[in-house]
């Protein structure tokens, strides 16, 4: 069963993989989703085009180096923020 932050990605061969959604990001009118495959821990991203319902949508490949560079920067910020939060939690636990 999927959690709220998970989705199933189906590749061109019809193989399904469960992914954790790390975050979404809007840039220049496009919606991006950055996700991590549960089995391999590989991180990837795609352009998300909403479907007719909230449960449906389509992913498009990211085709430009500029988009990948932008998402790499956003992903690095995401990791930095998570690391800072973990450090703060560790500090709070040590003080308790």
N, CA and C atoms as a LAMMPS dump frame, in Angstrom:
ITEM: TIMESTEP
0
ITEM: NUMBER OF ATOMS
288
ITEM: BOX BOUNDS ff ff ff
-5.0000000000000000e+02 5.0000000000000000e+02
-5.0000000000000000e+02 5.0000000000000000e+02
-5.0000000000000000e+02 5.0000000000000000e+02
ITEM: ATOMS id mol type element x y z
1 1 1 N 0.844 -1.187 0
2 1 2 C 0 0 0
3 1 3 C 0.883 1.243 0
4 2 1 N 0.514 2.218 -0.79
5 2 2 C 1.287 3.438 -0.904
6 2 3 C 0.959 4.401 0.232
7 3 1 N 1.983 5.138 0.656
8 3 2 C 1.755 6.202 1.626
9 3 3 C 1.416 7.472 0.858
10 4 1 N 1.11 8.522 1.578
11 4 2 C 0.725 9.788 0.956
12 4 3 C 1.841 10.363 0.086
13 5 1 N 3.092 10.125 0.439
14 5 2 C 4.224 10.683 -0.298
15 5 3 C 4.841 9.687 -1.267
16 6 1 N 4.075 8.731 -1.713
17 6 2 C 4.597 7.754 -2.66
18 6 3 C 3.759 7.753 -3.931
19 7 1 N 4.371 7.244 -4.991
20 7 2 C 3.681 7.092 -6.262
21 7 3 C 4.26 5.885 -6.972
22 8 1 N 3.554 5.409 -7.964
23 8 2 C 4.027 4.306 -8.793
24 8 3 C 4.405 4.88 -10.153
25 9 1 N 5.619 4.571 -10.583
26 9 2 C 6.097 4.995 -11.892
27 9 3 C 6.143 3.753 -12.779
28 10 1 N 5.551 3.863 -13.949
29 10 2 C 5.547 2.776 -14.918
30 10 3 C 6.466 3.164 -16.071
31 11 1 N 7.472 2.327 -16.341
32 11 2 C 8.395 2.647 -17.431
33 11 3 C 7.827 2.182 -18.77
34 12 1 N 8.601 2.401 -19.833
35 12 2 C 8.132 2.08 -21.18
36 12 3 C 7.868 0.59 -21.382
37 13 1 N 8.518 -0.258 -20.576
38 13 2 C 8.318 -1.703 -20.683
39 13 3 C 7.123 -2.191 -19.868
40 14 1 N 6.467 -1.275 -19.15
41 14 2 C 5.328 -1.647 -18.317
42 14 3 C 5.707 -2.062 -16.911
43 15 1 N 6.997 -1.986 -16.562
44 15 2 C 7.438 -2.325 -15.208
45 15 3 C 7.093 -1.187 -14.256
46 16 1 N 6.557 -1.549 -13.092
47 16 2 C 6.164 -0.553 -12.11
48 16 3 C 7.174 -0.491 -10.972
49 17 1 N 7.445 0.729 -10.511
50 17 2 C 8.348 0.946 -9.382
51 17 3 C 7.696 1.923 -8.416
52 18 1 N 7.825 1.639 -7.118
53 18 2 C 7.326 2.548 -6.096
54 18 3 C 8.408 3.591 -5.82
55 19 1 N 7.979 4.829 -5.745
56 19 2 C 8.908 5.93 -5.501
57 19 3 C 8.407 6.793 -4.359
58 20 1 N 9.35 7.302 -3.571
59 20 2 C 9.043 8.31 -2.566
60 20 3 C 9.178 9.669 -3.225
61 21 1 N 8.167 10.501 -3.101
62 21 2 C 8.234 11.857 -3.626
63 21 3 C 9.028 12.695 -2.632
64 22 1 N 10.163 13.228 -3.075
65 22 2 C 10.979 14.065 -2.205
66 22 3 C 10.397 15.466 -2.109
67 23 1 N 10.066 16.05 -3.256
68 23 2 C 9.437 17.36 -3.277
69 23 3 C 8.952 17.664 -4.692
70 24 1 N 8.116 18.685 -4.776
71 24 2 C 7.708 19.212 -6.07
72 24 3 C 8.239 20.627 -6.171
73 25 1 N 8.396 21.093 -7.406
74 25 2 C 8.971 22.426 -7.619
75 25 3 C 8.368 23.013 -8.888
76 26 1 N 7.937 24.272 -8.806
77 26 2 C 7.395 24.966 -9.969
78 26 3 C 8.431 25.963 -10.452
79 27 1 N 8.669 25.957 -11.761
80 27 2 C 9.656 26.875 -12.338
81 27 3 C 9.268 27.173 -13.785
82 28 1 N 9.165 28.45 -14.097
83 28 2 C 8.824 28.88 -15.457
84 28 3 C 7.559 28.21 -16.002
85 29 1 N 6.561 28.073 -15.144
86 29 2 C 5.281 27.517 -15.574
87 29 3 C 5.237 26.006 -15.687
88 30 1 N 6.325 25.341 -15.322
89 30 2 C 6.346 23.874 -15.356
90 30 3 C 6.366 23.34 -13.925
91 31 1 N 5.701 22.207 -13.74
92 31 2 C 5.704 21.53 -12.443
93 31 3 C 6.651 20.34 -12.515
94 32 1 N 7.595 20.305 -11.603
95 32 2 C 8.564 19.218 -11.542
96 32 3 C 8.299 18.391 -10.295
97 33 1 N 8.559 17.112 -10.389
98 33 2 C 8.514 16.243 -9.222
99 33 3 C 9.864 15.532 -9.145
100 34 1 N 10.447 15.568 -7.953
101 34 2 C 11.727 14.898 -7.707
102 34 3 C 11.427 13.731 -6.783
103 35 1 N 11.885 12.552 -7.178
104 35 2 C 11.502 11.348 -6.456
105 35 3 C 12.678 10.384 -6.352
106 36 1 N 12.534 9.457 -5.383
107 36 2 C 13.566 8.452 -5.136
108 36 3 C 12.925 7.075 -5.242
109 37 1 N 13.518 6.215 -6.058
110 37 2 C 13.023 4.847 -6.179
111 37 3 C 13.285 4.109 -4.874
112 38 1 N 12.259 3.481 -4.323
113 38 2 C 12.36 2.808 -3.026
114 38 3 C 13.394 1.691 -3.063
115 39 1 N 13.394 0.888 -4.125
116 39 2 C 14.279 -0.274 -4.186
117 39 3 C 15.747 0.088 -4.384
118 40 1 N 16.026 1.076 -5.23
119 40 2 C 17.41 1.368 -5.606
120 40 3 C 17.974 2.616 -4.953
121 41 1 N 17.114 3.436 -4.376
122 41 2 C 17.493 4.733 -3.793
123 41 3 C 18 5.713 -4.849
124 42 1 N 17.774 5.398 -6.126
125 42 2 C 18.142 6.305 -7.218
126 42 3 C 17.17 7.482 -7.22
127 43 1 N 17.717 8.694 -7.379
128 43 2 C 16.904 9.901 -7.414
129 43 3 C 16.743 10.331 -8.868
130 44 1 N 15.528 10.719 -9.215
131 44 2 C 15.255 11.187 -10.56
132 44 3 C 14.214 12.295 -10.484
133 45 1 N 13.897 12.846 -11.637
134 45 2 C 12.914 13.924 -11.702
135 45 3 C 12.216 13.872 -13.046
136 46 1 N 11.057 14.503 -13.094
137 46 2 C 10.293 14.578 -14.33
138 46 3 C 9.407 15.807 -14.279
139 47 1 N 8.938 16.207 -15.429
140 47 2 C 7.942 17.256 -15.502
141 47 3 C 6.586 16.585 -15.306
142 48 1 N 5.771 17.142 -14.431
143 48 2 C 4.464 16.572 -14.136
144 48 3 C 3.383 17.384 -14.838
145 49 1 N 2.542 16.707 -15.593
146 49 2 C 1.387 17.317 -16.248
147 49 3 C 0.147 16.699 -15.615
148 50 1 N -0.661 17.498 -14.886
149 50 2 C -1.833 16.955 -14.209
150 50 3 C -2.82 16.324 -15.18
151 51 1 N -3.523 15.304 -14.679
152 51 2 C -4.563 14.648 -15.464
153 51 3 C -5.926 15.222 -15.122
154 52 1 N -6.953 14.495 -15.506
155 52 2 C -8.321 14.955 -15.256
156 52 3 C -8.693 14.887 -13.78
157 53 1 N -8.084 13.965 -13.036
158 53 2 C -8.34 13.871 -11.6
159 53 3 C -7.02 14.034 -10.856
160 54 1 N -7.115 14.225 -9.55
161 54 2 C -5.908 14.383 -8.732
162 54 3 C -5.049 13.127 -8.71
163 55 1 N -5.665 11.982 -8.979
164 55 2 C -4.932 10.712 -8.941
165 55 3 C -4.264 10.361 -10.262
166 56 1 N -4.454 11.187 -11.272
167 56 2 C -3.904 10.887 -12.588
168 56 3 C -2.983 12.015 -13.027
169 57 1 N -2.017 11.649 -13.81
170 57 2 C -1.124 12.639 -14.377
171 57 3 C -0.122 11.952 -15.285
172 58 1 N 0.617 12.761 -15.992
173 58 2 C 1.601 12.245 -16.921
174 58 3 C 2.943 12.865 -16.61
175 59 1 N 3.989 12.082 -16.786
176 59 2 C 5.339 12.599 -16.631
177 59 3 C 5.972 12.774 -17.998
178 60 1 N 6.666 13.866 -18.156
179 60 2 C 7.437 14.119 -19.363
180 60 3 C 8.91 14.14 -18.993
181 61 1 N 9.741 13.695 -19.916
182 61 2 C 11.183 13.72 -19.688
183 61 3 C 11.685 15.155 -19.621
184 62 1 N 12.678 15.357 -18.783
185 62 2 C 13.381 16.63 -18.744
186 62 3 C 14.426 16.58 -19.84
187 63 1 N 14.379 17.538 -20.741
188 63 2 C 15.171 17.435 -21.961
189 63 3 C 16.349 18.392 -22.044
190 64 1 N 16.43 19.392 -21.166
191 64 2 C 17.515 20.36 -21.309
192 64 3 C 18.48 20.303 -20.134
193 65 1 N 19.735 20.596 -20.411
194 65 2 C 20.736 20.661 -19.345
195 65 3 C 20.408 21.776 -18.36
196 66 1 N 19.808 22.847 -18.84
197 66 2 C 19.446 23.959 -17.959
198 66 3 C 18.437 23.521 -16.901
199 67 1 N 17.461 22.711 -17.318
200 67 2 C 16.475 22.214 -16.362
201 67 3 C 17.137 21.285 -15.342
202 68 1 N 18.003 20.392 -15.814
203 68 2 C 18.696 19.484 -14.888
204 68 3 C 19.575 20.266 -13.92
205 69 1 N 20.275 21.281 -14.413
206 69 2 C 21.123 22.1 -13.539
207 69 3 C 20.292 22.811 -12.48
208 70 1 N 19.14 23.354 -12.893
209 70 2 C 18.254 24.026 -11.947
210 70 3 C 17.787 23.043 -10.881
211 71 1 N 17.363 21.849 -11.303
212 71 2 C 16.873 20.854 -10.346
213 71 3 C 17.991 20.332 -9.452
214 72 1 N 19.217 20.227 -9.986
215 72 2 C 20.35 19.83 -9.137
216 72 3 C 20.54 20.832 -8.007
217 73 1 N 20.418 22.116 -8.309
218 73 2 C 20.545 23.145 -7.276
219 73 3 C 19.44 23.054 -6.243
220 74 1 N 18.217 22.837 -6.703
221 74 2 C 17.079 22.709 -5.782
222 74 3 C 17.25 21.46 -4.919
223 75 1 N 17.715 20.37 -5.514
224 75 2 C 17.929 19.13 -4.767
225 75 3 C 19.017 19.313 -3.717
226 76 1 N 20.084 20.014 -4.061
227 76 2 C 21.154 20.261 -3.084
228 76 3 C 20.63 21.093 -1.913
229 77 1 N 19.804 22.091 -2.2
230 77 2 C 19.193 22.888 -1.134
231 77 3 C 18.297 22.027 -0.251
232 78 1 N 17.565 21.118 -0.874
233 78 2 C 16.7 20.194 -0.134
234 78 3 C 17.532 19.35 0.825
235 79 1 N 18.642 18.787 0.322
236 79 2 C 19.503 17.977 1.183
237 79 3 C 20.116 18.818 2.294
238 80 1 N 20.54 20.032 1.982
239 80 2 C 21.127 20.917 2.996
240 80 3 C 20.121 21.235 4.093
241 81 1 N 18.88 21.546 3.711
242 81 2 C 17.841 21.844 4.695
243 81 3 C 17.563 20.641 5.584
244 82 1 N 17.486 19.444 4.993
245 82 2 C 17.239 18.234 5.787
246 82 3 C 18.388 17.963 6.739
247 83 1 N 19.613 18.209 6.291
248 83 2 C 20.768 18.005 7.159
249 83 3 C 20.739 18.981 8.328
250 84 1 N 20.375 20.246 8.052
251 84 2 C 20.278 21.241 9.118
252 84 3 C 19.217 20.853 10.131
253 85 1 N 18.061 20.352 9.654
254 85 2 C 16.99 19.923 10.558
255 85 3 C 17.445 18.755 11.418
256 86 1 N 18.162 17.801 10.846
257 86 2 C 18.662 16.664 11.617
258 86 3 C 19.657 17.128 12.671
259 87 1 N 20.525 18.077 12.317
260 87 2 C 21.488 18.617 13.275
261 87 3 C 20.768 19.303 14.427
262 88 1 N 19.701 20.068 14.132
263 88 2 C 18.929 20.735 15.182
264 88 3 C 18.265 19.712 16.087
265 89 1 N 17.711 18.634 15.513
266 89 2 C 17.076 17.598 16.328
267 89 3 C 18.095 16.925 17.227
268 90 1 N 19.292 16.66 16.699
269 90 2 C 20.351 16.04 17.507
270 90 3 C 20.746 16.958 18.653
271 91 1 N 20.841 18.27 18.391
272 91 2 C 21.192 19.233 19.438
273 91 3 C 20.125 19.265 20.509
274 92 1 N 18.844 19.224 20.114
275 92 2 C 17.742 19.241 21.078
276 92 3 C 17.764 17.984 21.937
277 93 1 N 18.067 16.824 21.337
278 93 2 C 18.109 15.576 22.095
279 93 3 C 19.248 15.598 23.091
280 94 1 N 20.399 16.178 22.721
281 94 2 C 21.537 16.246 23.632
282 94 3 C 21.249 17.158 24.808
283 95 1 N 20.46 18.218 24.593
284 95 2 C 20.154 19.169 25.659
285 95 3 C 19.074 18.633 26.606
286 96 1 N 18.286 17.676 26.155
287 96 2 C 17.179 17.161 26.964
288 96 3 C 17.658 16.225 28.048
